[in-house]
Amino acid sequence: MEFRTEHDSMGEVKVPADALYGAQTQRSRENFKIGSENMPIEIIYALAQVKKACAIGNFNAGKLDAEKKNAICAAADEILSGAHDAQFPLRVWQTGSGTQTNMNVNEVIAHIAKKNGVVIHPNDHVNMSQSTNDVFPTAIHVAAVTAIEKKLLPAVSHLISTVDELAKENGRIIKCGRTHFQDAVPLTFGQEASSWSAALSESAEMIRASLVSISKLALGGTAVGTGLNAPKNFGEHTAAVLTELCGHEFITAENKFSALASKNAVVFSHGALKALAADLFKIANDIRFLASGPRCGIGEISLPENEPGSSIMPGKVNPTQCEMVTMVATEVMGNDAAIGFAASQGNLELNVFMPLIGFNLLRSVNLLADCVSSFDQNCVSGIKVNEKKMREYLERSLMCVTCLSPVIGYEKAAKTAQTAHKEGTSLREACVKLGFLTEEEFDKYYKPEEMI
């Protein structure tokens, strides 16, 4: 491999000849060969948007000339096109402020501008009026909002529509309810499925509510929150530019000291993601329980048969999409624990767990979005309801005796159910045998279809 010599404030460094990055990126490559997790590309793209907004803000403040501003914006656009993704090789496990990734983007923008005929400095011009300490948390917020709005929420909305359609098509089928994994009073399948839709809708609303907090940006606080070396109202101006660039309203954080040191907005937002994960876990479990069998389980619904389920048992098909959902949900819950602990480490004027926080936040958003889309397309949309099986269970259920409690009382109703279960008879036979009601009276009061 051929190399060229680059330099930074610490001296000279050999860099691959064809690389668009410079000395600080190369130092990080050499010093942090940790794991295989690269900085999420969404954060790189968000940093490019931030650099573009800052260039415009600096130009408007009279600190940057038009040629350099245009060169930075053009280079940022090239990054946003995906043309230079390979130029961002740094690991998540680096400095806790994200400085090396910030400089990676600064260096790539400077080298693209140089190729386009404009000489700019990665620190003096691309990083003008900024510090990694305010830029990196800003990029995390911008990346998260973008991914949530453009990827996750549309996927959840589509799944809600799929569940609603399933409930509508089978809404009038009466079935046995279950609590504690035991038979309970009846409900309709539409009512049961409506709980899934409502839970997903509530989680989506919580996620939307969390966007208010993570739409507040640290940009303008520079190193410790004072705004040193930034023009007056730089935070307000760059937030307005980012709003225009991203199509989402961003505002500057009122207190930049808190914006640098506290990550409570991310904790709150990821908490809403965890709520969605918990609901998805519950729904996936419900679906695989109801589909268990096909002959020796509940078998009230059937799922799409997407792939063979066993390497030894011919013909076996498993609820693989449900299993995928529960694994993703578990991962998201683990990410939440890591983010919560990392956010508690905002010591003095800065939190230095930001790469981990950004990585886990984006990982959860992307995992959930992909998971929801797959679950929707490969499972929920293909669910078939077994009305015959539901009716069979309903007719055998002992808990329908609950409708007799107002007539014969709780204890006699319980005795009726216990007798029917012990003797293997129907509720009607047991109730009449015990002398609690005549056959005519039982038929008058025993109406499961009215219990829903």
Phi, psi and chi 1 to 4 in degrees:
 res  aa     phi    psi   chi1   chi2   chi3   chi4
   1 MET       -  138.3  179.5 -176.8  -70.0      -
   2 GLU   -88.8  148.4  -65.2 -175.7   -1.6      -
   3 PHE  -128.3  158.3  -66.8   88.8      -      -
   4 ARG  -124.2  163.7   69.2  174.7 -169.6  -87.8
   5 THR  -101.5  124.6  -61.4      -      -      -
   6 GLU  -115.8  163.4  -69.7  -89.5  -18.0      -
   7 HIS  -138.3  154.7   75.5  -84.4      -      -
   8 ASP  -136.9 -163.8   58.5   14.2      -      -
   9 SER   -68.3  -12.5   60.5      -      -      -
  10 MET  -101.9   -4.5  -65.7 -176.7   69.5      -
  11 GLY   128.6 -159.4      -      -      -      -
  12 GLU   -92.8  149.3  -65.9 -175.2  -17.1      -
  13 VAL  -142.1  138.7  179.0      -      -      -
  14 LYS   -84.8  129.3  -70.1 -171.5  178.4  -61.1
  15 VAL  -124.4  142.0  176.4      -      -      -
  16 PRO   -49.5  135.2  -29.0   36.2      -      -
  17 ALA   -59.5  -33.3      -      -      -      -
  18 ASP   -93.2    4.1   59.3  -10.4      -      -
  19 ALA   -76.8  144.7      -      -      -      -
  20 LEU   -91.5   -7.2  -68.7  176.5      -      -
  21 TYR   -91.9  177.0   50.7   78.4      -      -
  22 GLY  -126.1 -149.4      -      -      -      -
  23 ALA   -66.0  -42.9      -      -      -      -
  24 GLN   -69.3  -35.5  -68.2 -162.4   46.1      -
  25 THR   -64.2  -43.8  -58.3      -      -      -
  26 GLN   -64.5  -38.5 -175.5   61.4   25.9      -
  27 ARG   -60.4  -41.7  -70.7 -173.9 -168.2  -81.6
  28 SER   -66.3  -38.5 -176.7      -      -      -
  29 ARG   -59.8  -38.7  -70.3 -172.8   68.2 -161.6
  30 GLU   -79.1  -32.4  -65.9  171.9   -0.3      -
  31 ASN   -95.4  -14.7  -66.6  -29.8      -      -
  32 PHE  -129.9   64.9  -65.0   96.3      -      -
  33 LYS   -88.0   70.2  -61.6  176.3 -178.8  178.1
  34 ILE  -118.7  116.5  -45.9  -63.8      -      -
  35 GLY    64.9 -162.6      -      -      -      -
  36 SER  -126.1    5.8   59.3      -      -      -
  37 GLU   -87.8  109.6  -61.7   86.8   -0.7      -
  38 ASN   -81.6  159.5  -78.2    5.0      -      -
  39 MET   -58.5  131.3 -168.5   62.9   65.5      -
  40 PRO   -54.9  137.6  -25.4   34.7      -      -
  41 ILE   -63.6  -26.7 -164.0   64.8      -      -
  42 GLU   -62.7  -35.5  -65.7   91.5  -15.6      -
  43 ILE   -71.1  -37.3  -69.8  179.7      -      -
  44 ILE   -60.8  -46.5  -59.9  -59.8      -      -
  45 TYR   -64.2  -39.2  -68.7  163.5      -      -
  46 ALA   -63.9  -40.1      -      -      -      -
  47 LEU   -61.3  -38.5  -77.5  167.0      -      -
  48 ALA   -62.5  -41.1      -      -      -      -
  49 GLN   -63.6  -41.4  -66.9  -80.1   38.4      -
  50 VAL   -63.2  -43.3  169.7      -      -      -
  51 LYS   -62.6  -37.8  -61.6  -57.1  172.6 -179.5
  52 LYS   -65.5  -45.4 -170.8  173.4  179.9  179.1
  53 ALA   -63.2  -40.2      -      -      -      -
  54 CYS   -68.3  -37.9  -72.0      -      -      -
  55 ALA   -61.1  -42.9      -      -      -      -
  56 ILE   -65.7  -42.2  -66.5  169.5      -      -
  57 GLY   -63.4  -41.3      -      -      -      -
  58 ASN   -67.9  -37.3  -76.5  -45.8      -      -
  59 PHE   -63.4  -45.9  170.1   75.4      -      -
  60 ASN   -64.5  -27.7  -68.5  -21.8      -      -
  61 ALA   -85.6   -1.2      -      -      -      -
  62 GLY    79.6   15.5      -      -      -      -
  63 LYS   -94.7  -17.6  -66.4 -173.1   65.8  175.9
  64 LEU  -133.8  133.3 -168.3   67.6      -      -
  65 ASP   -77.8  165.7   64.4   46.9      -      -
  66 ALA   -62.5  -38.9      -      -      -      -
  67 GLU   -62.7  -45.2 -177.9 -176.5   45.1      -
  68 LYS   -70.0  -40.3  -70.4 -178.1  173.4   63.0
  69 LYS   -58.4  -47.4 -178.6  -97.0  -69.0 -176.4
  70 ASN   -64.9  -37.5  -68.1  -23.6      -      -
  71 ALA   -65.5  -42.3      -      -      -      -
  72 ILE   -64.6  -44.6  -67.7  171.0      -      -
  73 CYS   -63.6  -41.7  -69.9      -      -      -
  74 ALA   -65.5  -41.3      -      -      -      -
  75 ALA   -65.7  -40.3      -      -      -      -
  76 ALA   -61.6  -40.0      -      -      -      -
  77 ASP   -63.7  -37.5  -74.2  -20.7      -      -
  78 GLU   -62.1  -42.1  -75.8 -166.1   33.9      -
  79 ILE   -62.6  -44.7  -68.8  171.6      -      -
  80 LEU   -65.8  -21.0  -70.0  165.5      -      -
  81 SER   -75.4  -12.3   74.2      -      -      -
  82 GLY    88.3    4.3      -      -      -      -
  83 ALA   -71.0  -19.6      -      -      -      -
  84 HIS  -124.7   28.3  -57.0  -63.8      -      -
  85 ASP   -56.5  -33.7  -71.9   -1.8      -      -
  86 ALA   -69.7   -9.9      -      -      -      -
  87 GLN   -87.1    7.1  -59.6  -59.7  -40.1      -
  88 PHE  -124.0   74.5  -55.6   99.8      -      -
  89 PRO   -93.5    5.2   36.0  -35.4      -      -
  90 LEU   -77.1  148.4  -59.4 -170.8      -      -
  91 ARG   -78.9  157.3  -62.3  -69.4 -167.1 -109.0
  92 VAL   -62.7  -36.4  169.9      -      -      -
  93 TRP   -84.4   83.5  -42.5  111.0      -      -
  94 GLN  -140.1 -156.0   54.5  169.9  -85.2      -
  95 THR   -57.2  141.3  175.1      -      -      -
  96 GLY   -69.0  -13.3      -      -      -      -
  97 SER   -88.2  -17.5   61.1      -      -      -
  98 GLY    84.8   15.6      -      -      -      -
  99 THR   -56.4  -42.2  -62.6      -      -      -
 100 GLN   -67.5  -33.9  -76.1  129.2   20.0      -
 101 THR   -71.8  -38.6  -71.9      -      -      -
 102 ASN   -58.8  -45.1  179.3   40.7      -      -
 103 MET   -69.2  -32.6  -74.3  -52.7  -56.0      -
 104 ASN   -56.1  -47.9 -176.5 -170.1      -      -
 105 VAL   -66.8  -42.2  173.5      -      -      -
 106 ASN   -58.2  -44.7  -71.3  -23.6      -      -
 107 GLU   -67.9  -41.0  -70.5  175.6  -15.4      -
 108 VAL   -64.9  -42.4  171.0      -      -      -
 109 ILE   -61.3  -42.6  -73.9  175.7      -      -
 110 ALA   -63.4  -40.9      -      -      -      -
 111 HIS   -71.3  -35.8  -80.7   84.7      -      -
 112 ILE   -64.4  -44.1  -67.1  172.4      -      -
 113 ALA   -60.4  -40.0      -      -      -      -
 114 LYS   -63.1  -42.4 -176.2  177.6 -179.9 -179.5
 115 LYS   -61.3  -30.7  -73.4  179.7   63.7  176.9
 116 ASN   -88.8    5.9  -66.4  -23.5      -      -
 117 GLY    97.7    8.9      -      -      -      -
 118 VAL  -123.2  124.1 -179.5      -      -      -
 119 VAL   -90.1  118.3  176.5      -      -      -
 120 ILE  -134.4  157.8   56.8  176.7      -      -
 121 HIS  -101.4  136.7 -167.8  -82.2      -      -
 122 PRO   -61.3  -35.2   15.2  -27.3      -      -
 123 ASN   -87.9  -52.2  -66.2   84.4      -      -
 124 ASP   -67.3  -33.3  -66.3  -22.0      -      -
 125 HIS  -111.7  -53.5  -57.1  123.4      -      -
 126 VAL   -67.0  -36.6 -173.5      -      -      -
 127 ASN   -98.4   14.9 -157.3   62.0      -      -
 128 MET   -57.9  135.0 -179.6 -176.6  -75.4      -
 129 SER    66.1   20.2  -53.6      -      -      -
 130 GLN  -132.3  162.7  -55.4  152.7   59.8      -
 131 SER  -135.8  151.3  163.3      -      -      -
 132 THR   -54.1  -31.7  -61.7      -      -      -
 133 ASN   -63.8  -26.3  -61.9   -7.2      -      -
 134 ASP  -105.3  -26.6   65.6  -20.4      -      -
 135 VAL   -71.2  -45.4  163.2      -      -      -
 136 PHE   -67.4  -46.9 -158.3   80.9      -      -
 137 PRO   -62.8  -31.7   16.9  -28.7      -      -
 138 THR   -63.0  -43.5  -65.8      -      -      -
 139 ALA   -64.0  -39.0      -      -      -      -
 140 ILE   -59.0  -46.5  -69.6  172.8      -      -
 141 HIS   -63.7  -46.0  -74.0 -149.1      -      -
 142 VAL   -62.4  -43.9  170.5      -      -      -
 143 ALA   -64.1  -42.3      -      -      -      -
 144 ALA   -67.0  -46.1      -      -      -      -
 145 VAL   -59.5  -44.7  167.5      -      -      -
 146 THR   -61.7  -46.8  -58.6      -      -      -
 147 ALA   -67.0  -39.0      -      -      -      -
 148 ILE   -65.9  -46.0  -72.9  170.2      -      -
 149 GLU   -72.6  -38.3  -74.1 -165.1  -29.8      -
 150 LYS   -91.8  -22.0  -66.2 -174.3  177.2  179.8
 151 LYS  -120.4  -53.4 -168.2  173.5 -178.7 -177.5
 152 LEU   -73.6  -54.2  178.3   56.9      -      -
 153 LEU   -62.0  -39.4  -71.8  175.8      -      -
 154 PRO   -61.9  -37.3  -26.1   36.1      -      -
 155 ALA   -65.7  -43.2      -      -      -      -
 156 VAL   -64.9  -41.4  174.6      -      -      -
 157 SER   -60.3  -40.3  178.4      -      -      -
 158 HIS   -68.2  -39.7 -164.5  -81.7      -      -
 159 LEU   -63.9  -39.9  176.6   57.8      -      -
 160 ILE   -58.7  -43.0  -68.8  168.7      -      -
 161 SER   -62.9  -39.6  -62.9      -      -      -
 162 THR   -64.3  -44.2  -59.7      -      -      -
 163 VAL   -64.9  -41.7  172.6      -      -      -
 164 ASP   -60.7  -40.2  -74.0  -17.4      -      -
 165 GLU   -66.8  -40.5 -174.0   62.4   27.9      -
 166 LEU   -61.2  -43.0  178.2   67.1      -      -
 167 ALA   -66.5  -39.1      -      -      -      -
 168 LYS   -66.6  -42.4 -179.9 -179.8  177.4 -178.1
 169 GLU   -68.3  -27.8  -70.3  177.1   -2.9      -
 170 ASN  -124.6   23.4  -55.9  -79.9      -      -
 171 GLY   -67.6  -24.9      -      -      -      -
 172 ARG   -94.6   -2.0  -61.7  178.3   64.7   84.3
 173 ILE   -74.9  122.7  -59.7  173.8      -      -
 174 ILE   -88.7  136.7  -57.4  173.1      -      -
 175 LYS  -141.9  170.3   56.3  161.8  -71.8  179.7
 176 CYS   -78.2  129.0 -179.6      -      -      -
 177 GLY   -80.6  164.7      -      -      -      -
 178 ARG  -142.8  131.0  -64.0  177.4  179.9   88.2
 179 THR  -131.4  146.8   59.7      -      -      -
 180 HIS    58.2   25.7  -57.1  -89.5      -      -
 181 PHE    62.3   21.8  -76.7  101.8      -      -
 182 GLN  -122.3  157.9  -57.0  -65.9  -53.8      -
 183 ASP   -58.5  141.2  -58.3  -18.4      -      -
 184 ALA  -135.7 -171.9      -      -      -      -
 185 VAL   -70.1  162.6  -64.7      -      -      -
 186 PRO   -72.1  160.6  -14.7   28.6      -      -
 187 LEU  -153.6  174.9   76.9  168.1      -      -
 188 THR   -92.5  157.3   67.9      -      -      -
 189 PHE   -62.8  -33.0 -179.6   75.1      -      -
 190 GLY   -61.5  -38.9      -      -      -      -
 191 GLN   -67.1  -41.0  -70.1  170.0  -32.8      -
 192 GLU   -62.6  -47.5 -174.3  170.2   49.7      -
 193 ALA   -68.2  -28.9      -      -      -      -
 194 SER   -63.4  -27.2   74.4      -      -      -
 195 SER   -66.5  -34.1   74.3      -      -      -
 196 TRP   -66.6  -46.3  -55.4  -22.4      -      -
 197 SER   -62.6  -43.9  173.9      -      -      -
 198 ALA   -64.6  -41.0      -      -      -      -
 199 ALA   -62.8  -44.4      -      -      -      -
 200 LEU   -63.5  -39.9  -68.5  168.8      -      -
 201 SER   -65.1  -40.6  -63.8      -      -      -
 202 GLU   -66.5  -40.6  -71.4  165.7    2.9      -
 203 SER   -64.1  -41.5  -71.4      -      -      -
 204 ALA   -61.8  -39.0      -      -      -      -
 205 GLU   -66.7  -37.7 -170.8   54.4   40.0      -
 206 MET   -62.9  -41.3  -67.4  173.8 -167.9      -
 207 ILE   -63.9  -43.3  -67.0  169.6      -      -
 208 ARG   -61.2  -40.9  -70.3 -171.2 -170.7   93.5
 209 ALA   -62.8  -34.4      -      -      -      -
 210 SER   -70.3  -19.4   77.9      -      -      -
 211 LEU   -65.1  -24.4  -64.8 -178.9      -      -
 212 VAL   -60.6  -43.4  174.2      -      -      -
 213 SER   -72.3  -43.3  -64.1      -      -      -
 214 ILE   -83.7    3.6   57.2  172.1      -      -
 215 SER   -88.0   -0.9  -64.9      -      -      -
 216 LYS   -93.6  126.8  -62.4  176.2 -178.6  178.5
 217 LEU  -109.1  144.9  -54.0 -179.7      -      -
 218 ALA   -79.2  -16.1      -      -      -      -
 219 LEU   -53.9  131.9 -161.6   60.3      -      -
 220 GLY   109.3  -13.0      -      -      -      -
 221 GLY   -86.1  -17.3      -      -      -      -
 222 THR    47.5 -126.7   63.8      -      -      -
 223 ALA   -73.5  -46.8      -      -      -      -
 224 VAL  -127.0    1.9  -62.9      -      -      -
 225 GLY   113.3   -7.3      -      -      -      -
 226 THR   -81.8  -18.1   59.8      -      -      -
 227 GLY    82.5   20.5      -      -      -      -
 228 LEU   -53.2  132.9  177.9   68.1      -      -
 229 ASN    72.1    7.0  -68.7  -13.3      -      -
 230 ALA  -105.5  146.0      -      -      -      -
 231 PRO   -62.7  160.6  -16.2   28.5      -      -
 232 LYS   -60.9  136.3 -174.2  178.1 -179.9 -179.7
 233 ASN    61.4   25.6  -61.3  -37.9      -      -
 234 PHE   -61.8  -39.0 -170.2   67.4      -      -
 235 GLY   -61.3  -44.6      -      -      -      -
 236 GLU   -64.1  -44.0  -71.7   82.1   -5.4      -
 237 HIS   -67.1  -43.6  -66.2  157.6      -      -
 238 THR   -71.2  -32.6   49.0      -      -      -
 239 ALA   -62.9  -38.9      -      -      -      -
 240 ALA   -65.8  -39.2      -      -      -      -
 241 VAL   -66.6  -43.4  175.8      -      -      -
 242 LEU   -63.0  -34.9  -78.8  167.9      -      -
 243 THR   -59.2  -43.9  -64.9      -      -      -
 244 GLU   -69.8  -40.2 -175.4  175.6  -12.2      -
 245 LEU   -69.9  -37.0  -66.9  175.9      -      -
 246 CYS  -100.5  -13.5  -59.5      -      -      -
 247 GLY    73.8   19.8      -      -      -      -
 248 HIS  -135.6  142.4  172.5   89.6      -      -
 249 GLU   -77.6  114.4 -175.4  178.5    3.7      -
 250 PHE  -107.8  146.1  -69.4  102.8      -      -
 251 ILE  -130.4  159.1   62.2  173.0      -      -
 252 THR   -78.9  141.6 -168.4      -      -      -
 253 ALA   -65.9  138.0      -      -      -      -
 254 GLU   -64.7  -40.8  -68.8 -178.0   12.7      -
 255 ASN  -115.6  105.2 -170.9  -57.5      -      -
 256 LYS   -72.3  -25.0  -58.9  -62.3 -170.3  -60.3
 257 PHE   -64.0  -44.0  -53.3  102.5      -      -
 258 SER   -68.2  -38.0  174.8      -      -      -
 259 ALA   -62.0  -30.9      -      -      -      -
 260 LEU   -81.8  -37.3  -91.2   59.4      -      -
 261 ALA   -95.9  -30.8      -      -      -      -
 262 SER  -102.6  137.9  171.9      -      -      -
 263 LYS  -115.4   29.2  -59.1  -60.9  131.2 -167.0
 264 ASN   -64.6  -27.7   55.2   13.3      -      -
 265 ALA   -65.3  -39.1      -      -      -      -
 266 VAL   -70.7  -39.0  174.8      -      -      -
 267 VAL   -59.1  -44.7  171.9      -      -      -
 268 PHE   -63.8  -45.8  179.1   61.0      -      -
 269 SER   -64.6  -44.9 -176.6      -      -      -
 270 HIS   -68.5  -27.8 -161.2  -82.0      -      -
 271 GLY   -60.1  -37.7      -      -      -      -
 272 ALA   -67.6  -35.9      -      -      -      -
 273 LEU   -64.8  -38.5  -61.1 -179.6      -      -
 274 LYS   -64.4  -37.2 -177.2  173.9   71.0  171.9
 275 ALA   -61.9  -41.8      -      -      -      -
 276 LEU   -62.6  -43.3  173.1   61.1      -      -
 277 ALA   -60.0  -41.4      -      -      -      -
 278 ALA   -63.9  -41.8      -      -      -      -
 279 ASP   -65.7  -41.9  -77.5  -31.4      -      -
 280 LEU   -62.8  -39.3  -72.9  168.0      -      -
 281 PHE   -59.7  -47.1 -153.9  126.0      -      -
 282 LYS   -63.2  -45.6 -170.7  -89.7 -175.3 -163.2
 283 ILE   -65.7  -43.1  -67.1  165.8      -      -
 284 ALA   -62.0  -40.0      -      -      -      -
 285 ASN   -64.2  -45.4  -88.5  -16.5      -      -
 286 ASP   -54.7  -47.0  -76.5   -2.7      -      -
 287 ILE   -65.8  -41.8  -73.1  173.4      -      -
 288 ARG   -74.5  -28.1   62.9  176.1  165.6 -178.5
 289 PHE   -66.2  -47.7  -66.7  152.1      -      -
 290 LEU   -65.6  -27.1  -65.4  175.8      -      -
 291 ALA   -93.1    1.1      -      -      -      -
 292 SER   -60.4  146.3   59.5      -      -      -
 293 GLY   139.7 -130.7      -      -      -      -
 294 PRO   -82.2  -15.7   30.0  -35.7      -      -
 295 ARG  -111.6  -21.5  -65.8 -169.5  174.7 -178.0
 296 CYS  -114.3   17.6  -60.2      -      -      -
 297 GLY  -124.9 -152.9      -      -      -      -
 298 ILE   -72.6  -52.1  -64.3  176.0      -      -
 299 GLY    63.5   27.6      -      -      -      -
 300 GLU   -78.1  -23.7  -71.1 -173.7  -12.9      -
 301 ILE  -132.5  161.4   61.8  175.7      -      -
 302 SER  -123.9  148.2   60.3      -      -      -
 303 LEU  -108.3  158.0  -51.5 -178.1      -      -
 304 PRO   -56.5  139.3  -22.1   32.4      -      -
 305 GLU   -95.2   95.7  -62.1 -177.3  -11.2      -
 306 ASN   -90.4  -30.2  -63.2  -34.1      -      -
 307 GLU  -161.4  158.7   61.2  -88.1  -41.5      -
 308 PRO   -59.5  145.9  -22.2   33.4      -      -
 309 GLY  -102.2   -9.8      -      -      -      -
 310 SER  -146.2  145.2  173.0      -      -      -
 311 SER   -86.6   -7.1   61.4      -      -      -
 312 ILE  -124.6  -27.2 -171.1  173.2      -      -
 313 MET  -103.2  101.7  -66.7  174.4  -79.9      -
 314 PRO   -61.1  138.7  -21.0   32.8      -      -
 315 GLY    84.9   -4.2      -      -      -      -
 316 LYS   -77.7  134.3 -165.9  172.5 -167.0  -61.3
 317 VAL  -128.5  130.3  179.1      -      -      -
 318 ASN  -109.9  158.5  -64.0  -32.9      -      -
 319 PRO   -78.7   66.0   31.4  -35.6      -      -
 320 THR   -66.2  -35.1   51.3      -      -      -
 321 GLN   -66.0  -37.7  -70.9  -69.5  -46.7      -
 322 CYS   -64.1  -39.4  -64.3      -      -      -
 323 GLU   -66.0  -39.1  -67.5  164.1    3.1      -
 324 MET   -61.3  -45.0  172.5  -85.3  -63.4      -
 325 VAL   -60.1  -44.6  169.8      -      -      -
 326 THR   -69.0  -30.6   55.0      -      -      -
 327 MET   -70.3  -42.9  -74.8 -167.8  -72.1      -
 328 VAL   -62.0  -43.7  166.2      -      -      -
 329 ALA   -60.1  -40.4      -      -      -      -
 330 THR   -63.8  -42.1  -59.6      -      -      -
 331 GLU   -61.9  -42.5  178.9   75.1    4.2      -
 332 VAL   -62.5  -40.2  170.0      -      -      -
 333 MET   -65.0  -36.6  -68.4  173.2 -174.4      -
 334 GLY   -65.8  -41.6      -      -      -      -
 335 ASN   -60.3  -37.6  -69.2  -15.6      -      -
 336 ASP   -63.8  -40.8 -169.1   73.1      -      -
 337 ALA   -63.5  -40.9      -      -      -      -
 338 ALA   -65.7  -42.3      -      -      -      -
 339 ILE   -65.6  -42.3  -74.2  174.7      -      -
 340 GLY   -60.4  -44.7      -      -      -      -
 341 PHE   -66.9  -44.0 -174.3   82.0      -      -
 342 ALA   -60.6  -39.3      -      -      -      -
 343 ALA   -67.5  -24.2      -      -      -      -
 344 SER   -73.9   -8.7   74.5      -      -      -
 345 GLN  -101.3   31.3  -58.5  -56.6  -60.3      -
 346 GLY   -79.5   77.1      -      -      -      -
 347 ASN   -79.3  128.1  -59.6  -42.3      -      -
 348 LEU    55.1 -118.3  -56.1  176.7      -      -
 349 GLU   -94.4    3.1  -83.8   65.6   62.6      -
 350 LEU  -155.6  140.7 -174.2   67.2      -      -
 351 ASN   -89.6  127.1 -178.5  -67.7      -      -
 352 VAL  -114.1   40.4  -70.2      -      -      -
 353 PHE  -120.9   20.9  -77.6   69.9      -      -
 354 MET   -65.4  -39.4  -76.6 -167.5  -71.9      -
 355 PRO   -59.8  -41.7  -27.7   37.9      -      -
 356 LEU   -62.7  -45.1  179.3  149.2      -      -
 357 ILE   -60.6  -48.5  -70.4  171.1      -      -
 358 GLY   -64.0  -41.8      -      -      -      -
 359 PHE   -61.6  -49.4  174.6   73.1      -      -
 360 ASN   -68.1  -37.1  -81.2    2.5      -      -
 361 LEU   -62.7  -50.1  177.0   59.5      -      -
 362 LEU   -66.8  -35.9  -91.5  -62.6      -      -
 363 ARG   -61.3  -44.2  179.4  170.4  171.3   78.5
 364 SER   -64.8  -44.7  -70.4      -      -      -
 365 VAL   -59.8  -47.2  172.7      -      -      -
 366 ASN   -69.1  -41.6  -72.4  -35.9      -      -
 367 LEU   -60.7  -47.1  -83.6  173.8      -      -
 368 LEU   -63.9  -42.2  -75.9  169.1      -      -
 369 ALA   -62.3  -47.1      -      -      -      -
 370 ASP   -65.9  -41.1  -67.8  -16.5      -      -
 371 CYS   -61.5  -47.8  156.6      -      -      -
 372 VAL   -62.8  -43.1  166.9      -      -      -
 373 SER   -63.7  -42.9  -66.2      -      -      -
 374 SER   -66.1  -45.0  179.5      -      -      -
 375 PHE   -60.1  -41.3 -170.3   44.9      -      -
 376 ASP   -62.5  -55.0 -175.1   -4.6      -      -
 377 GLN   -73.5  -37.4  -63.1  167.5   18.5      -
 378 ASN  -102.3   -1.1  -61.1  -46.2      -      -
 379 CYS  -138.3  -70.0 -179.2      -      -      -
 380 VAL   -61.2  -40.5 -179.4      -      -      -
 381 SER   -66.5  -17.5   63.5      -      -      -
 382 GLY  -107.8   10.9      -      -      -      -
 383 ILE   -66.5  134.6  -72.2  175.7      -      -
 384 LYS  -116.9  135.8  -57.5  -63.0 -178.9 -174.4
 385 VAL   -94.9  133.5  171.6      -      -      -
 386 ASN   -98.7   88.3 -172.2  -23.3      -      -
 387 GLU   -63.6  -37.1 -176.7  175.4   -1.0      -
 388 LYS   -60.4  -43.9  179.6 -179.3  177.5 -178.0
 389 LYS   -67.1  -40.0  179.9   67.6   74.2  172.5
 390 MET   -61.4  -42.9  -70.8 -178.1  178.3      -
 391 ARG   -66.4  -38.8 -177.9  168.4  -63.0  -81.4
 392 GLU   -60.7  -46.4  176.2 -172.7  -28.6      -
 393 TYR   -64.5  -39.8  -73.1  139.7      -      -
 394 LEU   -60.6  -43.4 -179.5   63.9      -      -
 395 GLU   -66.6  -27.7  -68.6  170.9   -6.3      -
 396 ARG   -90.4  -10.8  -68.0  169.6   53.7 -167.5
 397 SER   -66.8  134.7  172.2      -      -      -
 398 LEU   -85.3  -19.4  -61.5  175.9      -      -
 399 MET   -75.5  -10.6  -69.6  -54.5   99.7      -
 400 CYS   -66.1  -11.9  -70.3      -      -      -
 401 VAL   -62.1  -16.8   76.1      -      -      -
 402 THR   -56.9  -30.4  -54.8      -      -      -
 403 CYS   -69.5  -13.3   67.3      -      -      -
 404 LEU   -90.4  -13.5  -60.3 -178.8      -      -
 405 SER   -55.2  -42.5  -69.1      -      -      -
 406 PRO   -65.3  -19.1  -22.0   34.6      -      -
 407 VAL   -94.6  -49.7 -179.4      -      -      -
 408 ILE  -108.8   -6.1   63.1  175.7      -      -
 409 GLY    92.9  158.2      -      -      -      -
 410 TYR   -61.0  -46.6 -178.1   91.6      -      -
 411 GLU   -67.6  -40.6  -68.7 -169.7   10.6      -
 412 LYS   -68.1  -36.8  -71.4 -178.2  178.2  179.5
 413 ALA   -64.5  -41.7      -      -      -      -
 414 ALA   -62.7  -42.2      -      -      -      -
 415 LYS   -62.0  -38.1 -176.7   67.1  173.7  177.4
 416 THR   -61.7  -46.9  -61.7      -      -      -
 417 ALA   -65.6  -41.7      -      -      -      -
 418 GLN   -64.3  -40.0  -68.6  161.2   -0.4      -
 419 THR   -66.9  -45.9  -60.1      -      -      -
 420 ALA   -60.6  -41.3      -      -      -      -
 421 HIS   -66.3  -44.5 -179.4   54.7      -      -
 422 LYS   -66.1  -40.5 -178.7  178.4  179.3 -179.4
 423 GLU   -95.3   -5.3  -62.0 -179.0   -1.9      -
 424 GLY    69.3   30.2      -      -      -      -
 425 THR  -107.6  178.7   61.1      -      -      -
 426 SER   -82.8  163.8   67.6      -      -      -
 427 LEU   -60.6  -37.9  -70.4  171.6      -      -
 428 ARG   -61.0  -47.9 -172.0  174.1 -170.8  -90.7
 429 GLU   -63.6  -42.1  -69.1  171.4  -46.6      -
 430 ALA   -67.5  -42.8      -      -      -      -
 431 CYS   -64.7  -42.5 -170.0      -      -      -
 432 VAL   -68.3  -42.4  172.5      -      -      -
 433 LYS   -59.8  -39.5  176.5 -177.4  177.1 -179.4
 434 LEU   -77.0   -9.6  -67.8  167.4      -      -
 435 GLY    80.5   17.6      -      -      -      -
 436 PHE   -78.6  -35.4  -62.4  150.8      -      -
 437 LEU  -145.4  154.9  -67.2  172.3      -      -
 438 THR   -80.4  168.6   65.5      -      -      -
 439 GLU   -59.6  -40.2  -69.0 -178.0  -11.8      -
 440 GLU   -66.9  -40.8  -68.7   75.4   14.5      -
 441 GLU   -66.9  -41.7  -71.6  171.5  -28.7      -
 442 PHE   -58.6  -48.2 -176.5   90.0      -      -
 443 ASP   -62.9  -29.1  -67.4  -19.7      -      -
 444 LYS   -70.3  -40.6  176.9 -178.5  177.9 -178.9
 445 TYR   -97.1  -22.6  -62.6  115.2      -      -
 446 TYR   -87.8   96.7 -176.1   77.4      -      -
 447 LYS  -138.5   85.2  -63.1 -176.1 -177.5  -62.4
 448 PRO   -55.1  -31.5  -25.7   35.5      -      -
 449 GLU   -66.5  -17.8   66.8  -84.4    4.8      -
 450 GLU   -95.1    0.4  -65.8 -179.1    2.5      -
 451 MET   -87.4   -6.6  -63.1  175.7   69.4      -
 452 ILE   -88.0      -   59.8  172.8      -      -
